[in-house]
Amino acid sequence: MNPPVYADTSALAKLFLREAEGPALEVYLDSNELTLVSSQLSEVELVRAVSRVDVGKVSRARDLLASIVLLPITSSVRKAAGDLFPGRVRSLDAIHLATALEIKADLNGLLTYDDQMAKLAEEAALKVVTPR
């Protein structure tokens, strides 16, 4: 099995929202044996994002969340998130980035469609994955 890929909410949401990158992401996920990991924060962010567009898809979003490894927002993640890229990263993105960095040695990349997150992840020496 391949090393896990960290997925932020911008990537997970593509599977439920009608956006151009959705099909490419589905192909990427279907053609690779991946273990997806994310922060527990995604439990809130994804359900909120999907419910704003199509409340009927919330159950599928919860099913997806149940199928990925959700990492806890530990005290070390909270501390790192507070210290990361002062003035350059939003709070929730900082939590995702700090969570990914905590397991960086075990990751095969960070899956994101957020340009700012991708830029900061690259600066932190994380491989960025953005299927298009």
N, C-alpha and C positions, 0 to 999 in steps of 0.2 A: 504494500500500500504506500502511496506517495505521502510525503509530509503534508501537514494540514495547510490550508490557505485561510487567512483571516479575511472575513467579509464584513465590510462596514454596512450600515443601513442603506446607503445610496446604491449599493450593489444588490442587496436583498430585495429592495423595493422594485428594482427593474423587472423582477419576475412577476409582478402583479400590476404594474402600471403600464399603460400603452405608451412606450417610449421606443425610439429607434434601436437602442442597444439591446433590448430584451431578447430578441431571437439569437443574437450572437452570444449572449451570456448563456442562454439555454444550451446551445451547441457546445460551448466550452465546458459547462458542467456535465453534460451528458457524455462527452467524449473523453473525459478524464476521470480516473478513479480518485475522487477528492474527498477528504474529510474537511468540511467547513467548520470553522470556529468563529466566534464573535463574542462581543461583550454582552452581559446580561442587559445592558442598556438597549440592545436591539429589540428585546421583548416589548419595550414601550414604544420605541421609535417606529418600528415596522408596523405594529398594529395601528398606531396613530396615523401614519402615512397612508396605509391602505384604506382605513376607515374614512378618511377624508374624500377618497375618490370612489370607492365601491365597497360599502359595508358588507356586501355579499361575499367578498373575498377574504374577510377577516379570518374565517375558519381555516382556509388554506394557508394563510400567513402563519397562523398558530401551529399548523401541522409542520410547516417548514421549520419554524423555530424549534419544534420538538425533535427535529431530525439533525440539528447541528449542535456542536458542543458550545455551550454558553459559559463563558468564563466570568467568574465573580469580579465585582468591582472592589478589590481588596484595598486595604490601607496603603499598600505600596503603589497600587495603580492610582489611587486618589492623590497621593503625594507627587508622583511623577507627572500626572496630568496637570497639577497646579504649577509645576516648574517648567513644563515643555514650551519651547518657543514663545517666551513672554510677548504678549501683544500681537501675536501672529496667528493664533489658533483659537477657534471658538471652544467653549467649555465641553460640549458633547463630543466634538471631534477630538479634543485632547484626551478624553476618556478612551475612545476607540484606539487612538494612536498609542497611548500608554499601555493599554492592554496588549496590543500587538507587539510592542517593544519588549514587554515582559517575557514573551515566549519567542522572541526573534530567532534564537538559535534553532528552534524546531520548525519554523515556518518556511513554506515554499512561496510565500508572497502575500501581499495585501491586495485584495480585490476591492476596487473602489471606482466610482464614476464621478467623484468630487475632485475637481481640479486642484483645489487648495490642499486637500488631504493627500492627493498623489504627490504634489510637490514636497510637502513636509515629510512624507514617508520616504521619498527618495533621499532627502537631506539626512534622514535618520538611517540611511543605508538599508532600507527595506526594499525588496523587489516589488514593484507595482504591477498589478495585472488588471488590464482594462479591455476585455474583449469587445471588439466593434465589428 
